[in-house]
Amino acid sequence: MKTYEMIYVLDASLADEAKEAFAKKFEDIITSKGGKVVSVDKWGVKKLAYPINYKTDGDYNVMTFEADGTAVKEIERISDLSTEVLRRMITVKA
């Protein structure tokens, strides 16, 4: 298994419960595929560099996890279908 780092930006207008639900959803995907969440770092609401879907603020989060490629593909699929996720980037941590 490789170590990955995912940075994702949620819509800042979401309720705190909805933001926690997204974090839990991503963690559940990783653990269901046999991976392990190493750390979750919440950066909070920050100004976006440019508007995304007419939004100017986003809630930034960083998650480090160990998993295989199937978990990464599933997270990408789920985040692409969710309108609440403005942006996400997954990289292999060296």
MDAnalysis code that builds the backbone (N, CA, C; Angstrom):
import MDAnalysis as mda
import numpy as np

u = mda.Universe.empty(282, n_residues=94, atom_resindex=np.repeat(np.arange(94), 3), trajectory=True)
u.add_TopologyAttr("name", ["N", "CA", "C"] * 94)
u.add_TopologyAttr("resid", np.arange(1, 95))
u.add_TopologyAttr("resname", ["MET", "LYS", "THR", "TYR", "GLU", "MET", "ILE", "TYR", "VAL", "LEU", "ASP", "ALA", "SER", "LEU", "ALA", "ASP", "GLU", "ALA", "LYS", "GLU", "ALA", "PHE", "ALA", "LYS", "LYS", "PHE", "GLU", "ASP", "ILE", "ILE", "THR", "SER", "LYS", "GLY", "GLY", "LYS", "VAL", "VAL", "SER", "VAL", "ASP", "LYS", "TRP", "GLY", "VAL", "LYS", "LYS", "LEU", "ALA", "TYR", "PRO", "ILE", "ASN", "TYR", "LYS", "THR", "ASP", "GLY", "ASP", "TYR", "ASN", "VAL", "MET", "THR", "PHE", "GLU", "ALA", "ASP", "GLY", "THR", "ALA", "VAL", "LYS", "GLU", "ILE", "GLU", "ARG", "ILE", "SER", "ASP", "LEU", "SER", "THR", "GLU", "VAL", "LEU", "ARG", "ARG", "MET", "ILE", "THR", "VAL", "LYS", "ALA"])
u.atoms.positions = np.array([
    [0.839, -1.186, 0.000],
    [0.000, 0.000, 0.000],
    [0.879, 1.242, 0.000],
    [0.400, 2.252, -0.672],
    [1.107, 3.528, -0.737],
    [0.458, 4.518, 0.220],
    [1.217, 5.555, 0.537],
    [0.696, 6.639, 1.360],
    [0.275, 7.775, 0.441],
    [-0.946, 8.224, 0.604],
    [-1.515, 9.294, -0.217],
    [-1.863, 10.492, 0.662],
    [-1.926, 11.644, 0.006],
    [-2.385, 12.854, 0.664],
    [-3.469, 13.453, -0.212],
    [-4.617, 13.710, 0.385],
    [-5.730, 14.292, -0.353],
    [-6.077, 15.645, 0.245],
    [-6.105, 16.641, -0.603],
    [-6.569, 17.975, -0.216],
    [-7.906, 18.168, -0.915],
    [-8.936, 18.492, -0.141],
    [-10.229, 18.749, -0.753],
    [-10.844, 20.010, -0.166],
    [-11.599, 20.699, -1.022],
    [-12.238, 21.957, -0.653],
    [-13.749, 21.758, -0.742],
    [-14.409, 21.970, 0.380],
    [-15.866, 21.867, 0.436],
    [-16.496, 23.251, 0.352],
    [-17.745, 23.282, -0.034],
    [-18.520, 24.518, -0.050],
    [-18.588, 25.066, 1.377],
    [-18.177, 26.306, 1.575],
    [-18.115, 26.906, 2.910],
    [-19.494, 27.128, 3.520],
    [-20.528, 27.166, 2.698],
    [-21.872, 27.425, 3.228],
    [-22.531, 26.173, 3.813],
    [-21.862, 25.024, 3.734],
    [-22.418, 23.799, 4.318],
    [-22.439, 23.884, 5.839],
    [-23.384, 23.193, 6.432],
    [-23.433, 23.100, 7.899],
    [-22.267, 22.243, 8.387],
    [-21.883, 22.454, 9.643],
    [-20.770, 21.693, 10.212],
    [-21.029, 20.188, 10.183],
    [-22.282, 19.784, 10.376],
    [-22.619, 18.363, 10.346],
    [-22.373, 17.774, 8.961],
    [-22.692, 18.533, 7.930],
    [-22.480, 18.062, 6.555],
    [-20.994, 17.954, 6.237],
    [-20.202, 18.888, 6.734],
    [-18.750, 18.826, 6.518],
    [-18.156, 17.605, 7.208],
    [-18.624, 17.329, 8.430],
    [-18.160, 16.143, 9.161],
    [-18.598, 14.866, 8.451],
    [-19.791, 14.896, 7.859],
    [-20.290, 13.724, 7.145],
    [-19.416, 13.402, 5.938],
    [-18.937, 14.430, 5.243],
    [-18.051, 14.189, 4.109],
    [-16.721, 13.603, 4.561],
    [-16.164, 14.121, 5.638],
    [-14.912, 13.578, 6.167],
    [-15.108, 12.119, 6.559],
    [-16.223, 11.817, 7.212],
    [-16.519, 10.440, 7.624],
    [-16.715, 9.540, 6.414],
    [-17.374, 10.060, 5.373],
    [-17.613, 9.275, 4.165],
    [-16.281, 8.881, 3.517],
    [-15.346, 9.831, 3.411],
    [-14.043, 9.527, 2.808],
    [-13.265, 8.528, 3.670],
    [-13.326, 8.679, 4.986],
    [-12.642, 7.749, 5.883],
    [-13.241, 6.347, 5.774],
    [-14.564, 6.255, 5.665],
    [-15.228, 4.959, 5.540],
    [-14.843, 4.256, 4.239],
    [-14.710, 5.012, 3.165],
    [-14.300, 4.421, 1.890],
    [-12.916, 3.805, 2.024],
    [-12.007, 4.527, 2.646],
    [-10.634, 4.037, 2.794],
    [-10.591, 2.782, 3.647],
    [-11.274, 2.800, 4.782],
    [-11.232, 1.631, 5.671],
    [-11.965, 0.436, 5.068],
    [-13.023, 0.668, 4.300],
    [-13.748, -0.446, 3.684],
    [-12.917, -1.135, 2.606],
    [-11.984, -0.411, 2.005],
    [-11.113, -0.987, 0.973],
    [-9.812, -1.525, 1.568],
    [-9.726, -1.609, 2.891],
    [-8.553, -2.184, 3.534],
    [-7.442, -1.196, 3.828],
    [-7.726, 0.097, 3.715],
    [-6.722, 1.122, 3.979],
    [-6.778, 1.629, 5.406],
    [-5.946, 2.626, 5.668],
    [-5.877, 3.194, 7.017],
    [-5.704, 4.706, 6.909],
    [-6.511, 5.451, 7.654],
    [-6.392, 6.906, 7.706],
    [-5.306, 7.253, 8.720],
    [-4.287, 7.984, 8.268],
    [-3.170, 8.356, 9.137],
    [-3.496, 9.635, 9.896],
    [-3.951, 10.657, 9.179],
    [-4.277, 11.922, 9.846],
    [-5.278, 12.716, 9.019],
    [-6.024, 13.575, 9.716],
    [-6.958, 14.498, 9.088],
    [-6.680, 15.875, 9.674],
    [-6.415, 16.834, 8.798],
    [-6.097, 18.188, 9.235],
    [-7.106, 19.143, 8.613],
    [-7.861, 19.826, 9.457],
    [-8.869, 20.779, 8.979],
    [-8.262, 22.178, 9.007],
    [-8.132, 22.775, 7.831],
    [-7.559, 24.116, 7.727],
    [-8.610, 25.199, 7.932],
    [-9.864, 24.872, 7.743],
    [-10.933, 25.840, 7.942],
    [-11.312, 26.583, 6.671],
    [-12.161, 27.581, 6.843],
    [-12.681, 28.356, 5.714],
    [-11.664, 29.421, 5.317],
    [-11.353, 29.440, 4.021],
    [-10.413, 30.410, 3.468],
    [-10.970, 30.943, 2.155],
    [-10.462, 32.088, 1.754],
    [-10.847, 32.709, 0.495],
    [-10.256, 31.904, -0.658],
    [-11.062, 31.625, -1.676],
    [-10.566, 30.925, -2.857],
    [-9.772, 31.889, -3.734],
    [-8.820, 31.366, -4.481],
    [-8.013, 32.204, -5.369],
    [-8.862, 32.777, -6.504],
    [-9.880, 32.034, -6.902],
    [-10.799, 32.478, -7.942],
    [-12.155, 31.818, -7.652],
    [-13.247, 32.414, -8.106],
    [-14.565, 31.829, -7.828],
    [-14.736, 30.463, -8.504],
    [-15.320, 29.535, -7.769],
    [-15.645, 28.216, -8.297],
    [-17.146, 28.032, -8.111],
    [-17.866, 27.856, -9.202],
    [-19.335, 27.725, -9.156],
    [-19.957, 28.888, -8.389],
    [-19.463, 30.068, -8.622],
    [-19.926, 31.314, -8.006],
    [-19.689, 31.368, -6.502],
    [-18.828, 30.517, -5.970],
    [-18.457, 30.522, -4.550],
    [-17.105, 31.203, -4.403],
    [-16.945, 32.012, -3.363],
    [-15.677, 32.710, -3.146],
    [-14.920, 32.201, -1.923],
    [-15.583, 31.384, -1.082],
    [-14.939, 30.813, 0.102],
    [-15.063, 29.301, 0.062],
    [-14.058, 28.628, 0.635],
    [-14.080, 27.179, 0.682],
    [-13.515, 26.670, 1.995],
    [-13.966, 25.506, 2.415],
    [-13.490, 24.861, 3.636],
    [-12.421, 23.839, 3.240],
    [-11.166, 24.123, 3.607],
    [-10.029, 23.298, 3.196],
    [-9.763, 22.191, 4.210],
    [-9.467, 20.981, 3.700],
    [-9.169, 19.825, 4.534],
    [-8.048, 19.021, 3.887],
    [-7.177, 18.442, 4.715],
    [-6.089, 17.592, 4.236],
    [-6.192, 16.256, 4.967],
    [-6.183, 15.171, 4.189],
    [-6.246, 13.841, 4.776],
    [-5.083, 13.011, 4.241],
    [-4.328, 12.401, 5.149],
    [-3.246, 11.496, 4.795],
    [-3.719, 10.084, 5.087],
    [-3.539, 9.183, 4.115],
    [-4.016, 7.814, 4.299],
    [-3.139, 6.826, 3.545],
    [-3.227, 5.568, 3.976],
    [-2.540, 4.470, 3.312],
    [-3.603, 3.583, 2.689],
    [-3.475, 3.318, 1.384],
    [-4.474, 2.504, 0.690],
    [-3.894, 2.034, -0.640],
    [-4.693, 1.235, -1.329],
    [-4.296, 0.832, -2.669],
    [-5.080, 1.653, -3.689],
    [-4.885, 1.360, -4.950],
    [-5.485, 2.162, -6.016],
    [-6.994, 2.114, -6.081],
    [-7.606, 1.020, -5.624],
    [-9.064, 0.935, -5.706],
    [-9.743, 1.942, -4.782],
    [-9.156, 2.178, -3.624],
    [-9.718, 3.165, -2.702],
    [-9.597, 4.573, -3.283],
    [-8.474, 4.845, -3.920],
    [-8.260, 6.168, -4.525],
    [-9.272, 6.405, -5.641],
    [-9.476, 5.405, -6.480],
    [-10.446, 5.546, -7.569],
    [-11.869, 5.758, -7.040],
    [-12.219, 5.079, -5.952],
    [-13.554, 5.238, -5.378],
    [-13.729, 6.632, -4.770],
    [-12.701, 7.146, -4.098],
    [-12.775, 8.505, -3.548],
    [-12.910, 9.520, -4.670],
    [-12.149, 9.340, -5.745],
    [-12.263, 10.247, -6.885],
    [-13.661, 10.213, -7.473],
    [-14.235, 9.017, -7.590],
    [-15.576, 8.875, -8.157],
    [-16.621, 9.568, -7.280],
    [-16.562, 9.328, -5.986],
    [-17.536, 9.922, -5.069],
    [-17.396, 11.446, -5.030],
    [-16.175, 11.941, -4.978],
    [-15.989, 13.398, -4.906],
    [-16.380, 14.083, -6.215],
    [-16.204, 13.401, -7.346],
    [-16.627, 13.985, -8.616],
    [-18.148, 14.073, -8.729],
    [-18.853, 13.156, -8.099],
    [-20.314, 13.171, -8.147],
    [-20.931, 14.152, -7.159],
    [-20.179, 14.569, -6.162],
    [-20.709, 15.440, -5.103],
    [-20.554, 16.906, -5.495],
    [-21.649, 17.630, -5.505],
    [-21.584, 19.054, -5.841],
    [-21.009, 19.871, -4.697],
    [-20.988, 19.305, -3.490],
    [-20.460, 20.020, -2.331],
    [-18.934, 20.095, -2.339],
    [-18.281, 19.183, -3.049],
    [-16.820, 19.183, -3.157],
    [-16.453, 20.077, -4.333],
    [-15.848, 21.223, -4.022],
    [-15.491, 22.168, -5.079],
    [-14.249, 21.708, -5.843],
    [-13.231, 21.266, -5.119],
    [-11.992, 20.776, -5.724],
    [-11.404, 19.692, -4.837],
    [-10.621, 18.797, -5.450],
    [-9.859, 17.812, -4.694],
    [-8.617, 17.440, -5.482],
    [-7.584, 17.078, -4.741],
    [-6.344, 16.629, -5.373],
    [-5.761, 15.518, -4.509],
    [-5.429, 14.409, -5.128],
    [-4.832, 13.281, -4.425],
    [-3.439, 13.051, -5.000],
    [-2.445, 13.024, -4.125],
    [-1.071, 12.800, -4.554],
    [-0.449, 11.677, -3.723],
    [0.541, 11.019, -4.313],
    [1.298, 10.012, -3.573],
    [2.333, 10.744, -2.744],
    [2.347, 10.452, -1.450],
    [3.275, 11.119, -0.550],
    [4.610, 10.387, -0.577],
    [5.653, 11.133, -0.820],
    [6.983, 10.516, -0.937],
    [7.617, 10.316, 0.414],
])
